[in-house]
């Protein structure tokens, strides 16, 4: 009895498959390994020259431009470096401008920790610089880290710490060393 010709081809194909399995047993797809790295990368997305906005249910909390943005593996932490044109909002209106070397934004709670040097610019030509600060979005407050230098058109000073409440528009300084130009205070140029 004669076999059909396709059985010989099937046997040849099977033999080639067995030889290739043996010869290439260390290579994909035979070992069942995926092409994914063994440990996931800590940064899953990186952008340059990005504009970011922090939002909550009531609207815009802050906005900023960053030279470099890295979104972490858990996707809740975003690291922003080279921050310029930053603004902190209250009820949709900007209350502070900011610049920072770096900030880490936690999207789960809406808070931001800034470091590597920050500069905050307020109304009436006021500004302060510090090593860093922590922004609490729920309380709409900013707490400095490290020594703070303050300057306005009528005063210059330094303080150990600053607490800013953007809702009440209050700035509280602790252990202050300040010099005030009283001639400018008398002229009505003292807006805190």
C-alpha positions in Angstrom: 0.0 0.0 0.0 1.3 3.3 -1.0 1.2 6.4 1.3 -0.1 9.7 0.2 2.7 12.2 -0.6 1.5 14.8 2.1 2.3 12.3 4.9 5.9 12.3 3.9 5.8 16.1 3.9 4.2 16.2 7.3 6.8 13.8 8.7 9.6 16.0 7.3 8.0 19.1 8.8 7.7 17.4 12.2 11.3 16.3 12.0 12.4 19.9 11.2 10.3 21.2 14.1 11.9 18.8 16.5 15.4 19.7 15.3 14.7 23.4 15.6 13.3 22.9 19.1 16.4 21.2 20.2 18.8 23.7 18.4 17.0 26.8 19.6 15.8 25.7 23.0 17.4 28.8 24.7 15.7 31.3 22.4 12.2 32.7 22.2 9.5 31.7 21.7 10.4 28.1 22.8 11.3 28.8 26.4 8.1 30.7 27.1 9.9 33.9 28.3 8.4 37.2 27.4 10.3 40.1 25.9 9.4 42.3 28.9 12.3 43.2 31.3 12.6 41.1 34.4 12.1 44.2 36.6 9.8 47.0 35.3 11.5 50.4 34.8 11.1 52.9 37.5 10.1 55.6 35.0 7.5 54.6 32.5 7.1 57.9 30.7 9.5 60.8 30.2 8.7 64.1 28.5 10.6 67.3 27.8 9.3 70.9 27.9 5.9 70.0 29.1 3.1 72.2 30.5 1.3 70.6 33.5 -1.9 71.5 35.3 -3.0 70.1 38.7 -6.8 69.8 39.0 -9.3 68.8 41.6 -13.1 68.7 41.5 -13.3 72.5 41.9 -10.9 73.4 39.1 -7.3 74.3 38.6 -5.0 74.1 41.7 -1.7 74.8 40.0 0.0 75.0 36.6 3.7 75.0 35.6 6.1 74.5 32.8 8.8 71.9 33.3 12.0 71.1 31.3 11.8 67.4 32.2 8.9 65.2 33.4 9.1 61.6 34.6 6.1 59.6 35.5 6.9 56.7 37.8 5.9 53.1 37.5 3.0 53.4 40.0 1.7 56.4 37.9 0.9 58.3 41.1 4.3 60.1 41.4 5.5 62.5 38.8 8.9 64.2 39.1 9.2 67.6 37.4 12.5 69.4 37.0 13.4 72.8 35.8 10.1 74.4 36.8 9.2 77.8 35.4 6.0 79.8 34.9 4.4 78.1 37.9 1.2 79.4 39.4 -0.8 78.4 42.4 -4.5 79.1 42.2 -7.3 79.7 44.7 -10.9 79.7 43.4 -9.6 79.7 39.8 -7.4 82.8 40.3 -3.6 82.8 40.6 -2.4 83.8 44.0 1.3 82.9 43.8 3.8 82.5 41.0 6.6 79.9 41.5 9.9 78.6 40.1 11.6 75.4 41.5 14.5 73.2 40.7 12.4 70.1 41.2 9.0 69.0 42.4 7.4 65.6 43.1 3.7 65.6 42.5 1.5 62.9 44.1 -1.6 62.6 42.1 -3.3 60.3 44.6 -3.6 63.2 47.2 -2.8 66.2 45.0 0.2 67.4 47.1 3.6 68.5 45.8 7.0 68.6 47.4 9.4 71.1 45.9 13.2 71.2 46.4 16.5 72.2 44.8 15.7 75.8 45.3 12.3 77.5 45.0 11.2 81.1 44.4 7.6 82.3 45.2 6.4 85.6 43.8 3.3 87.2 45.4 1.2 90.3 44.8 2.8 93.7 45.1 6.3 92.7 44.2 6.9 90.3 47.1 9.0 87.3 46.7 10.7 84.6 48.8 13.3 82.0 48.2 14.0 78.8 50.1 15.6 75.4 49.7 12.1 73.8 49.2 8.5 73.8 50.2 5.5 71.4 50.5 2.2 72.2 48.9 -1.0 70.7 50.6 -3.8 70.9 48.1 -6.6 70.1 50.6 -5.6 73.0 53.0 -4.4 75.2 50.1 -1.2 75.8 52.1 2.5 75.9 51.5 5.1 75.2 54.1 8.8 76.0 53.5 11.8 73.7 54.2 15.0 75.3 55.1 16.0 79.0 55.7 13.8 81.5 53.8 14.7 84.9 52.4 11.9 87.4 51.9 11.8 90.7 50.0 9.1 93.2 49.2 9.3 96.8 48.0 9.3 98.0 51.6 11.1 95.2 53.5 13.9 92.6 53.4 14.4 89.7 55.8 15.1 86.1 56.5 13.2 83.6 58.6 13.6 80.0 59.7 10.2 78.9 58.1 7.2 80.3 56.2 3.6 79.1 56.2 1.4 80.4 53.4 -2.4 79.9 53.4 -3.7 80.9 50.0 -7.4 80.8 51.0 -7.0 83.4 53.8 -4.1 85.1 51.9 -1.9 84.9 55.1 1.8 84.6 55.3 3.3 83.5 58.6 7.0 83.7 59.3 8.9 82.1 62.2 12.0 83.6 64.0 12.2 86.6 61.7 15.1 89.0 61.1 13.7 91.9 59.0 14.6 95.4 57.9 11.7 97.7 57.0 11.8 100.9 55.0 9.2 103.0 56.9 9.1 105.7 54.3 7.5 103.2 51.8 5.2 101.8 54.5 3.8 105.3 55.1 3.2 105.7 51.4 0.7 102.9 51.4 2.9 100.5 49.5 2.6 97.7 52.1 0.4 95.0 50.7 0.9 91.6 52.2 
